[in-house]
């Protein structure tokens, strides 16, 4: 079933709002700016959302919903290794899919508040669950640090303007490779393969020094 005109307008409105938030910030974006960018009246915007706060929360909601679903799926896995693999790959995919939102979360208080409100248990609650799955039961300091660096590093890299020129597939491969090394998971490429990003930006000597990590059972 195809979306009706009203739903299509709502979708375009949220896409436009996200773009304007990225360009001007939440505080610097008005409802009139959104209406003008869409070529509709401000009254048409009010038909879908009464306030900018409602728009901001609706922009944030898909990312929060995807994160909630990912946590549920990972927690349902029986084997520890399967939990880690699913969560790592799913988190990377989520960050890639919501690159603009991830970038705003770390830089725009308006988006950060909207995400916190959409996450009914709070992002802190999500963070505890994610870290618990990646670090495992009764983790030592190394496991906790590796899990924390993996999550925060993936999120920061995914939203970094310094990596905005990388395509989704290239960035995904890089983030997965680093995450697997940090978490001690098997790498999906030949051991002597060098990623495109490494070959451009890292000196040869650093590529010959693999990250130290603990191997997890299958």
N, C-alpha and C positions, 0 to 999 in steps of 0.2 A: 504494500500500500504506500503510495507516495504522499509526502507531506503536503498539507494544504497551504494556501497563501499566507495565513497568519503564522503558522509554524515556520515556514520558510523565512518570513520577515524576522521572526524572533531569532532564528539561527544566524542570519546575516547580521542582526543587531549585535549579538554577542561576539561574533567574529570581529566586527568593526570596533566594538568597545575594547576588546583585547588589544587590537592593533593600536588604537589611540592611547590606551593605558601604557603600552610599551613606549610610545613616542613622547607622551606628555606626562605620564604618571597619572594615578587615579585622581589626585587632588587637582591636577592641571587639566583634566578632561571634564567638560560639562555635558549635560544632556543635549543642549543645542548643538554642540560639536558633533555628537554621535548622530543626531538627526540630519545635520547638514552633510555629513560624510555618506550617509545612506540615501540622501535625496528624498527624505520624507519629512513630515512635520513633527514638531515636538510633541504634539497631541498623539501622533501615531506611536511615539516612543512610550508615552504614558499608558497607552492601551496595553502594553506588555509589562511594563515596570513602572512603579510609582515613584521610585527614588533611585539615585545612583548607587546607593548601598545595595539595593536589590539586584541591580545589574552586576555589580562587583561580585556578589555572592554567587550569582548564576554563572559567571565566568569561571569562578574557582571550583564550582561543584563537580564538574566532570573529572578533574584530577583527583579530588578527594574520594569520589566514588570508585575510581579505578584503583586507588591505593587500598581502599577497604576491601575490594574484591581480591586483590593480590594477596593481602595478608590472610584472608580466609582460605584461599586456595593453597598457599604455602603451608599453613598450619595443618591442613588436612592430609598432607603427605605422610606416609608411614615411616619412611627412612630419613635419617638426618641429612644425608647427602642430597636426597631428592628435594628436601625442604630448602636447603641452601641454594641449589641450582635453580629451582623455580623462582625463588625470591630474587636472586641476583639478576637473572635474565628478565624477569618481569619488571623489576625496578628500573633497569636500564631502558627497557621498552617504554615504560611510563614516562621517564624523564625525556626521552627522545620525542615521544608523542606530544608532550606538553612543554616543549622547550621554552616558549615565551612565558608561560605561566610560572615555570620554575625560576626563570630569571627574575621575574617580578617579585616572587615570594621573598627572595633574599635582598631586594633593593627597595621595595615599595611597601610602606606600612599599611596602606589601604588594602592591598592584596593579601598581605600577611594576616590582617584582621579577618578578612573574608574567609580565608582558608581555615583559620582557627574556628570560626563560627560554623562553617560547613562541616568540619570534623567534630561531631558532637562530643566525642571523648577527648578532643583536643589533639593537636599534632604531637604533643609530648607523649600521649598514650600510644599513638602510632609508632613513635620513635622507640619506645620501650619494647614493643612487640617485635619490631624489625630487628633491633639489636639482639634481642633474646634469641630469635631464630638463627641469626648469622653467627653469634658467638657460642651458642650451644649451652647445655646444662653445666652448671658449675664451672664457668670459664675462668681461665687465668688472665693475667693482665694483658698478655700478648693477644689473646683471642678477643678481648674486649676492645683493645686499641685497633686491631685489624678490622673488626666489624664497624666501628665508628668511622674510621678513615675511609672505608669502602663506601658507606652510605653518604657521608658528607662530601667526599671527593666526587662521587658520581653526580650528585645533585649540583655541586658547584661548577663542575666541568660542563654539565649539560646546559646550564644557564649562563655560562661565561661568554661575554662578548668577544673575548680573545679567540674562541673556537667557533664563532658564529659562521665562519666561512666553510667549515667542514660540513659535508653532506651527512644526512641522517645515518646512512649505512656505514660510512667510514667512522663516524663518532661512536656508533653502537659497537663496532668491532673493537675499537680502542678501549672503551669503558669496560666491556666484558673481559678483555684480556687482562687489564689491570686488576679488576675485581677478582678474577679467578686466581691470579697469583697471590693477592693479599689473603684470600680465604683458603688457599691450599687446595683448590679444585683443579681437576684435570683441564688442561688447555685444549681447545678444539682445533688447533693448528699445529703444523709441524714445529718441533722444538727449535729448529734453527731458522724459522721464518722470522722476518723483520717486518713489522707493520709499516704502512706508509707514513704515519705520523712520526714513528721513531726514526725512520730513515731520513726524514727531513730535519728533525729538530734535536735529536739526541746524538751526542758524540759516540763514536764506535765503542769506546771504552765502557761507557755506561750501559750499552746494550749487552755487554758481555758479563754484567753483574746482575744475575736474577735476584728478585726480591726474596727475602727469607720468609717462609710461611710454613704453617703446620698442615700436613696432609689430613684430610678428613676421610672417614670411611665412606665407601660408595654411596 
